[in-house]
């Protein structure tokens, strides 16, 4: 989803190259509509309103969706900028929501995305920084220049939102880009340049486990303008690669550190093993939908001792159904048996007013399919969740995000699905028969983030419809409600609470449990009042992306003080998992996080007792990603019934140590290296800093083995994740 400005500013990764001669522009004249005459430098825009570039249209009183708006920036560019390292100037506008065409003194100098009038179809690029290298000959030196920007907003908010625009001297990263594409046994460094240049490429390869250098290579690279240069290199698995490109004309370097995928999680035994939560909460009379999370060779037979009256177990697939009318704690022993052996687990079915006793585990469609989601794609991921074995590790929610809604409601006001979802109730029944749960998405506003119908004025009706469809999870996104918020004079915390409290009333009237997930990006410190609207989780930040900057900001910076607000039934939500293939539409790509960063990402989310919602298409999951998602000892920390969120107890020298108390008396500890280089850590010394001493061995959760005290090297952006008793 598109994010409020504060989160965008933290996460967008935009960096300005500071120079005494650079020119910055923080606001411009604005007019809604579309007229090509507005690109001309002599056009009279004196009647246009002034808008800043620090926040989007909706936060500045502009209600404009599926339409055009023009900015005109008047700026004096000093001739001193002529004297630089290149013969080009840079126009850096930051990201623009959703597409743009940019003119300098009437001449088109850049275009990003396709607007709604393009014959090829709308193509949003709202996260893409607009960095246009322009010919100095277009500039009116030491006089006024007009930068005209034609913006098209196709959904949700719109406009500039990431701070001041800059006109200045380009630095290396402004006109040379370097990306690395990996395969299991090789990688390719891909360069593109806006100008003819040459530089030096240095490649260092290290063993990922010993951190010892295995090869070191330096070569000259010549780049041609607007042509890709590809340099391939073979390398083995379990290696870390450092790639650095430099140009003597610039102090800046382009660098990337990455590891080839390496799997730490041991293969699960063929005999039955339980990998799921040890408790499940359901309200009296609500349907029980639960799938026993046993891994092992199939076929498998399931049995139960102590099931309360009204609950039945399918012995062939381990799916619980039925309902319980009387509140209480019901201890149950589940047993799974296959040709190789059997395993049992002591479990508690808690019938009462609190659900979501452990954080939800499942899948959400947004990070992979965006608005291109369909019933067919949802069913493919749901089937793969079972067939690939992720359901055997507790993943059970199948959540449809935005873009399922029809353009109009029925004559009686009922919400309808669009043609991509021919039968939502049938989909819910199909999921429930497999022990999986159906999630849906909406907004308290009239429109969702993607421009689809929201619930405003239809809250009771929509809640009843979702109950009929068999919905078990509601993600309720602020986006469209911003218009209501901006139109009222009350901007107190109560104004943020009001729409969520209203929907809570109607959800609780339904005869089924619906997990209530607030998505409003942490505004008004939602963690302090989310429980008061009976929310089961609340987003604490803006949207996550598959970059280290995003994971580091959201996870390691913004969650540190939120531990008092999490517990059984109510969880902090730092957003979905960005492992596997992501793309927010049809443009799927492998996560840009390195393997070390992905281990840190999953480790921290398990410590935080976070919602564990997969954002990749499950039917395309690879072995490395399966290893990340299906480590039963790591997941057991996330699902621990005590429900204590970890605290960051140590932060020094680029390291953070997080610790979480567990229900069996143990402590889960994550030692994270946030530095750019590998570094040794004394395990005993790290534990002593958080008050744990006198321990001979600890459990390495990723490797699932006991390890001795000693010195261990942690990779850049990597983790050592242990459990101490």
C-alpha positions, -999 to 999 in steps of 0.1 A, spaced: 0 0 0 11 36 -5 25 51 27 21 83 47 49 108 42 68 102 75 73 65 67 82 72 31 108 97 41 124 71 64 122 42 40 125 56 4 163 55 5 166 89 -12 200 106 -7 209 141 -19 246 149 -27 252 180 -7 271 208 -23 273 245 -16 263 252 -51 233 229 -54 199 245 -56 170 231 -36 133 238 -42 108 227 -14 75 238 -30 59 247 -63 27 261 -79 0 235 -85 -31 231 -105 -54 200 -110 -62 192 -145 -42 187 -177 -32 212 -204 0 209 -225 3 247 -225 12 245 -188 47 232 -199 56 265 -215 80 288 -195 59 319 -202 26 306 -190 10 327 -162 6 304 -131 2 332 -106 -33 321 -96 -22 285 -89 -19 273 -53 13 266 -35 21 230 -25 50 216 -6 70 186 -16 72 170 19 38 153 18 13 140 -8 -18 156 -21 -43 141 3 -24 156 33 -26 191 16 -63 191 10 -62 179 -26 -88 152 -35 -76 139 -68 -76 102 -78 -73 88 -114 -64 122 -128 -37 147 -137 -21 176 -117 7 199 -128 35 215 -108 55 245 -119 88 253 -101 104 287 -106 141 286 -98 172 306 -105 201 284 -115 235 300 -109 262 298 -136 286 285 -110 270 251 -116 286 250 -151 320 242 -135 318 206 -125 332 171 -132 308 165 -161 290 185 -188 256 175 -174 233 188 -147 211 167 -125 174 173 -118 165 152 -87 128 153 -79 126 122 -57 97 97 -61 64 110 -75 30 93 -71 23 77 -97 38 88 -130 54 120 -144 65 139 -175 90 166 -166 99 197 -187 127 222 -183 119 256 -199 93 238 -221 115 209 -232 107 173 -221 137 161 -201 123 129 -184 94 106 -181 87 77 -157 58 53 -159 27 53 -181 -3 75 -173 -39 65 -176 -42 78 -212 -13 57 -225 -24 31 -251 -1 5 -234 -20 9 -202 -13 25 -168 20 16 -153 27 31 -118 62 38 -106 55 57 -74 85 45 -56 110 53 -84 133 83 -77 131 108 -106 167 116 -114 170 133 -148 204 143 -163 198 174 -184 217 194 -210 231 226 -196 222 243 -229 185 242 -218 193 263 -187 187 301 -184 219 307 -163 215 332 -135 179 338 -145 146 322 -138 139 287 -151 106 268 -151 105 231 -143 70 219 -152 59 184 -140 28 166 -153 18 141 -126 -8 114 -130 -22 97 -100 -39 64 -107 -48 53 -72 -47 64 -36 -26 95 -28 -6 115 -53 21 141 -59 55 148 -45 62 136 -10 99 130 -2 113 164 4 130 192 -17 139 188 -53 175 194 -62 193 209 -92 231 202 -90 262 184 -102 257 147 -108 276 123 -87 286 88 -98 254 71 -88 233 98 -106 243 85 -140 259 51 -135 239 22 -120 252 -11 -109 231 -41 -101 240 -77 -94 219 -107 -107 225 -140 -90 220 -176 -99 227 -206 -76 264 -208 -88 272 -175 -105 265 -138 -106 264 -111 -132 273 -75 -126 251 -52 -148 261 -16 -155 242 12 -173 253 47 -178 239 80 -191 273 90 -204 305 75 -218 329 67 -189 352 41 -174 361 30 -139 375 1 -119 356 -30 -108 369 -49 -78 355 -83 -68 364 -101 -36 350 -135 -28 350 -149 8 338 -182 24 306 -174 41 313 -197 71 350 -189 78 349 -153 63 383 -160 47 391 -145 13 392 -170 -15 398 -147 -46 404 -111 -54 401 -96 -89 404 -60 -103 396 -49 -138 389 -18 -159 353 -14 -171 344 9 -201 308 20 -202 289 34 -232 259 58 -229 225 41 -225 238 6 -231 240 -22 -206 274 -37 -198 273 -72 -184 301 -90 -166 295 -126 -155 315 -146 -130 311 -182 -117 312 -188 -79 303 -216 -56 276 -217 -30 283 -207 6 303 -177 -6 301 -140 1 309 -115 -27 320 -79 -24 316 -59 -57 329 -23 -58 330 1 -88 349 33 -86 358 63 -108 388 85 -101 367 116 -109 344 110 -80 349 103 -43 318 81 -43 319 43 -50 292 19 -60 293 -12 -39 273 -42 -32 279 -71 -7 259 -102 -11 260 -139 -3 251 -168 -24 221 -186 -8 231 -210 20 207 -233 39 211 -236 77 179 -254 86 183 -292 88 159 -312 67 128 -323 87 127 -360 97 104 -383 78 88 -394 110 59 -372 123 69 -340 141 47 -312 154 57 -277 144 27 -255 152 14 -234 181 5 -251 214 -27 -231 220 -56 -220 199 -82 -195 209 -118 -194 197 -150 -177 210 -179 -197 223 -201 -208 193 -176 -196 166 -164 -221 140 -132 -239 149 -109 -238 119 -75 -253 127 -51 -276 108 -26 -297 128 9 -287 119 27 -321 117 55 -326 92 66 -360 80 61 -386 53 25 -389 40 1 -407 43 -4 -398 79 -32 -406 103 -43 -382 131 -60 -389 164 -70 -368 194 -77 -373 231 -98 -348 251 -116 -330 223 -146 -311 237 -181 -319 226 -189 -303 192 -153 -304 178 -143 -331 153 -110 -341 138 -106 -354 103 -82 -384 108 -69 -382 72 -57 -346 70 -56 -334 106 -83 -306 101 -104 -296 131 -139 -284 127 -171 -278 146 -177 -254 175 -178 -253 213 -205 -235 232 -190 -236 267 -161 -213 276 -131 -230 292 -96 -244 287 -97 -278 270 -64 -298 272 -60 -321 241 -34 -346 231 -29 -348 193 -11 -378 178 1 -382 142 12 -416 128 28 -427 96 46 -458 84 78 -447 102 65 -438 136 43 -414 156 45 -382 176 22 -366 201 18 -331 214 -1 -316 244 -23 -288 232 -48 -264 247 -80 -253 230 -90 -221 249 -127 -211 244 -132 -176 256 -133 -140 244 -96 -137 234 -85 -150 200 -52 -147 182 -33 -161 213 -2 -164 191 7 -142 161 -10 -151 128 10 -171 103 0 -172 66 2 -155 33 -9 -121 18 -13 -114 -19 -1 -78 -20 37 -80 -20 37 -104 -50 5 -97 -70 -5 -62 -60 -37 -52 -78 -33 -81 -103 -44 -106 -77 -71 -131 -88 -89 -161 -73 -68 -184 -95 -35 -170 -80 -49 -171 -45 -59 -208 -49 -25 -216 -64 -7 -202 -33 -31 -219 -10 -27 -253 -26 11 -248 -26 9 -239 11 -4 -274 17 14 -293 -10 48 -277 -4 45 -283 33 43 -248 48 9 -256 63 28 -283 83 46 -254 101 15 -234 111 10 -212 81 -28 -211 78 -42 -176 67 -47 -169 30 -53 -132 29 -65 -114 -2 -54 -78 -3 -68 -49 -24 -84 -52 -59 -110 -79 -53 -139 -54 -52 -164 -47 -80 -167 -11 -94 -202 -7 -79 -223 -22 -52 -255 -42 -57 -288 -24 -57 -293 -31 -20 -258 -17 -12 -241 -50 -8 -204 -52 -17 -196 -74 -47 -165 -90 -61 -151 -82 -95 -147 -107 -123 -113 -119 -110 -131 -135 -80 -161 -153 -94 -172 -169 -61 -157 -157 -28 -179 -179 -6 -168 -210 -26 -132 -199 -21 -138 -196 17 -154 -230 18 -126 -245 -2 -100 -231 22 -119 -241 53 -121 -277 41 -83 -277 41 -80 -261 76 -69 -228 61 -85 -194 68 -97 -167 44 -86 -131 48 -100 -100 31 -90 -63 27 -110 -31 29 -108 6 41 -129 27 64 -129 53 35 -151 54 4 -121 41 -16 -92 18 -8 -55 25 -15 -59 10 -50 -90 31 -58 -115 3 -52 -147 5 -31 -142 10 7 -167 4 35 -177 41 44 -214 41 51 -217 3 47 -198 -10 77 -225 -32 91 -235 -45 57 -200 -54 47 -192 -71 80 -223 -93 75 -213 -101 39 -178 -111 50 -193 -134 76 -215 -150 48 -183 -155 27 -165 -172 56 -139 -144 61 -116 -151 91 -93 -120 89 -98 -84 80 -70 -60 70 -86 -25 74 -65 1 56 -66 38 64 -59 51 29 -93 62 17 -103 76 51 -77 104 48 -103 125 30 -127 122 59 -99 130 83 -87 160 64 -123 174 60 -130 175 97 -116 199 123 -110 172 149 -74 158 144 -71 143 179 -63 107 187 -100 101 189 -104 109 152 -80 81 144 -98 57 167 -133 64 155 -134 45 122 -117 14 137 -140 14 167 -170 15 144 -160 -15 124 -151 -34 156 -187 -31 167 -200 -49 136 -173 -75 135 -181 -87 170 -218 -90 160 -208 -118 136 -212 -154 146 -176 -162 137 -141 -150 147 -126 -124 124 -90 -114 131 -90 -76 131 -58 -61 116 -55 -23 116 -34 -9 88 -29 28 95 9 29 95 15 37 132 -3 71 132 -13 85 166 7 58 183 -18 31 174 0 6 197 -13 26 227 -50 23 218 -53 -6 193 -64 -30 221 -92 -6 230 -108 -12 196 -103 -49 201 -77 -51 173 -57 -83 171 -28 -65 154 -18 -30 142 7 -18 117 34 2 134 51 17 104 47 24 67 51 -3 40 81 -25 40 102 -30 8 128 -57 0 158 -35 9 181 -35 38 174 2 45 137 -6 48 142 -37 71 167 -19 92 145 12 97 113 -7 103 127 -35 124 158 -23 142 149 13 147 111 17 150 102 -14 171 125 -9 200 101 8 223 69 -11 214 74 -43 235 50 -32 263 20 -32 240 22 -68 225 8 -99 241 -17 -127 235 -46 -114 214 -29 -81 204 3 -79 184 26 -52 169 28 -56 131 59 -43 114 45 -55 80 48 -85 58 79 -107 51 99 -97 20 116 -130 12 112 -151 -19 99 -134 -51 82 -100 -46 71 -74 -71 37 -58 -62 22 -69 -95 34 -89 -125 70 -77 -122 82 -104 -98 119 -105 -88 140 -123 -62 141 -104 -29 169 -78 -30 179 -87 6 210 -108 8 208 -142 24 224 -128 55 198 -100 56 170 -125 51 182 -145 81 182 -113 101 148 -103 89 131 -136 99 151 -138 132 140 -103 143 103 -108 132 102 -140 153 117 -122 183 92 -94 179 62 -118 180 52 -102 147 26 -113 122 43 -138 100 26 -132 66 45 -144 36 45 -120 6 58 -143 -22 38 -166 -44 40 -199 -26 39 -220 -57 72 -204 -68 91 -208 -35 127 -221 -36 145 -243 -12 164 -214 4 132 -195 12 115 -227 25 145 -230 49 138 -195 61 101 -200 66 100 -235 79 125 -238 107 103 -251 135 127 -239 163 127 -203 149 89 -204 145 85 -217 180 99 -184 193 74 -164 173 45 -187 185 56 -189 221 25 -189 243 39 -164 268 36 -138 241 65 -115 253 79 -93 226 117 -90 225 136 -60 238 167 -44 224 190 -46 254 223 -37 239 232 -13 211 268 -5 205 295 -5 178 269 -13 151 256 -43 170 222 -49 186 213 -76 210 176 -85 213 162 -109 239 128 -125 245 116 -145 275 100 -178 266 73 -199 283 96 -228 291 120 -206 311 144 -201 283 155 -169 265 158 -163 228 187 -140 219 195 -124 186 229 -108 181 227 -87 150 256 -71 131 243 -40 114 278 -30 101 290 -33 65 317 -58 74 319 -91 91 330 -90 128 338 -115 155 317 -116 187 324 -133 220 292 -152 227 297 -154 264 305 -117 265 273 -108 246 252 -129 270 268 -114 300 258 -79 287 222 -89 290 226 -106 324 231 -142 313 262 -159 328 274 -194 338 261 -211 306 283 -238 290 263 -243 258 235 -226 239 211 -237 212 218 -223 177 182 -220 164 190 -218 127 213 -248 127 192 -266 154 222 -277 173 239 -270 206 271 -249 203 298 -241 228 307 -207 241 334 -191 220 340 -164 194 319 -164 163 321 -142 132 288 -126 122 284 -116 86 276 -80 76 238 -74 83 238 -110 97 227 -126 129 236 -153 155 203 -165 168 204 -187 199 183 -200 228 196 -201 263 181 -221 292 
